[in-house]
Amino acid sequence: MGKMIYLDNAATTRTAPEVVQAMMPYFSELYGNPSSVYDFAGRSKEAVDRARGQIAGVLGAKKEEIYFTAGGTESDNWALKAAFEAYKAKGNHIITTKIEHHAILHTCEYLEKNRGARITYLDVDENGIIRLEDLEKAITPETILISVMFANNEIGSVQPIKEIGMIAREHGILFHTDAVQAFCQLPINVDECGIDMLSSSAHKINGPKGIGFLYIRKGVKNRSFIHGGAQERKRRAGTENVPGIVGYGVAAQRACDSMEERTDKERRLRDYLIQRITTEIPYVKLNGHPEKRLPNNVNVSFRFVEGESLLLMLDSYGICGSSGSACTSGSLDPSHVLLAIGLPHEIAHGSLRLTLSEETTKEDIDFTVDKLKEIVQNLRNMSPLYEDFMKKQK
Ligand SMILES: *Cc1c(COP(=O)(O)O)cnc(C)c1O
């Protein structure tokens, strides 16, 4: 295989070498169970404690407000299901958006069908941003929770989180945010943003897979999600994933320390990629907000092109991208996010997401755009729709 150009960092990222290195001892010599009493196990307990501190530091949170989970999906499930149980005496209404990750949407559907919840799914504008007036209007005396993602995993749009937090505060409603894509990509302070719960996942920030956390503000009522031992202050039972937690701590520290410089570089390359695609390829549209977007996200739709074919052709040159969210690839339904921003089905089908990393270079981008131009033209030349369209243009 030739050189690979990995532009699918919203799906997952490379585990950084120093993260792997920090984890290694906890697979081998330091295998003690953090709950055991002897000194040897204390080393594992200390390591978990250190990682908790590293992560709390990034958010301006307290150590005891961080609860480790098995990833973003579990954190989202926990936040919604447990908050619903804990606050259902007050009301059964949850407000979320149409562009959430399936970890939120499918949990909401479960609560709706099985637990008597009423859910409002807010629309977004053509840039993928909610309207604060819609949020205000959706609030009722029964509303117990607002869950709005910090930044979208497909189109990169960043929500007005501070304003949402203020509205939630004013109405005495809990505010949860899925910050899996935003954690360590955008500065986040849970107090400044009025966030009560926040989900994150290590493998999106150069940490290992299968480890995440849920931040739960002190004083927020919340039920245990996994029952068993007394781990995670009795809220999430099960022997801690010590190597994973250690790796997460180091990944968070590393990504936070490098945030400004790293994301500046990503933003510049992102804008260069967008600029080249939109000026050099005709009949293309940028999806997501032009400025309020993740530093590493590019999402574009090509008319008269099938996204899946585009991905396969890119893959033949070693370029990894995504036609939507990795979870929905394999199904032919267009992405719910692209439909929510108002794209017609046929345009949504011709969409491509490229997400950069700290390793992405200008050469990678130039190679990708050169190939993309060729591929799009070849695919269009095979399209009867394109042929018709070109005839009419003349
Ligand atoms: C990846 C992702 C998740 C799921 O996280 P996992 O750790 O893979 O379970 C949830 N929400 C968003 C926005 C994501 O990008």
The ligand as a Tripos MOL2 file, in Angstrom:
@<TRIPOS>MOLECULE
LIG
   15    15     1     0     0
SMALL
NO_CHARGES

@<TRIPOS>ATOM
      1 C1        -18.0690    9.7090   18.0210 C.3       1 LIG1
      2 C2        -19.2080   10.4410   18.6150 C.ar      1 LIG1
      3 C3        -20.0090    9.8510   19.6170 C.ar      1 LIG1
      4 C4        -19.8170    8.4220   20.0610 C.3       1 LIG1
      5 O1        -18.6430    8.2330   20.8140 O.3       1 LIG1
      6 P1        -18.0450    6.7560   20.9840 P.3       1 LIG1
      7 O2        -16.9540    6.9260   21.9650 O.co2     1 LIG1
      8 O3        -17.5530    6.3480   19.6280 O.co2     1 LIG1
      9 O4        -19.1390    5.8980   21.4940 O.co2     1 LIG1
     10 C5        -21.0290   10.6000   20.1520 C.ar      1 LIG1
     11 N1        -21.2670   11.8610   19.7600 N.ar      1 LIG1
     12 C6        -20.5230   12.4650   18.8100 C.ar      1 LIG1
     13 C7        -20.8190   13.8770   18.4390 C.3       1 LIG1
     14 C8        -19.4770   11.7690   18.2010 C.ar      1 LIG1
     15 O5        -18.7530   12.3690   17.2590 O.3       1 LIG1
@<TRIPOS>BOND
     1     1     2 1
     2     2     3 ar
     3     2    14 ar
     4     3     4 1
     5     3    10 ar
     6     4     5 1
     7     5     6 1
     8     6     7 2
     9     6     8 1
    10     6     9 1
    11    10    11 ar
    12    11    12 ar
    13    12    13 1
    14    12    14 ar
    15    14    15 1
@<TRIPOS>SUBSTRUCTURE
     1 LIG1         1 GROUP 0 **** ****
